[in-house]
Amino acid sequence: MVGISVLKIDNLCIPTKYLYMEIIKFSAKWCGPCKTYKIIFDKVVSEYSDITVKEVDIDDDADIAKKYDIRSIPTTIIAKNNVELDKLKGIITGKELKTSIDKYIDI
């Protein structure tokens, strides 16, 4: 028997085959650490063709940054169907980012 993966949100079960995953990177043009992290981020996310990747400049899109309660940059959000699953703050290694993505990709 084949199991079906589901995501449970407030007592609602959604089969994961109907979910889309997205990664949102928050940064700013003036942010030095963001420039360093961009190289790591771009390399890792290029390995995932089925994930939507969004890059948000907090100065240009302050409303989106406020929605996700972004208080420091760089910050990376991993979400499925607009539900935040993880928030990664600061510069993280490629291995850490990949581990976080892989943790949520099949739930």
URVENDA-V609174 format. One line per field, one symbol per residue. phi: phi as a letter, one per 20 degrees, with the letter a starting at -180 (. if undefined). psi: psi as a letter, one per 40 degrees, with the letter a starting at -180 (. if undefined). Layout:
BEGIN
phi = ???
psi = ???
END
This chain:
BEGIN
phi = .eedfcddclmddcgffeeddccdddbbfeefgffffgffgfffffededdfdcddeffecfffffgelfdbcfcdddbclmdfdbcddnfdfgfffffffffdfde
psi = hhihhihhhfehhhhdeeiiiihhhhaidehddddddddddddddeeheehhhhhhhdddgddddddefheiiihhhhihfehhdihhiahiiddddddddddede.
END
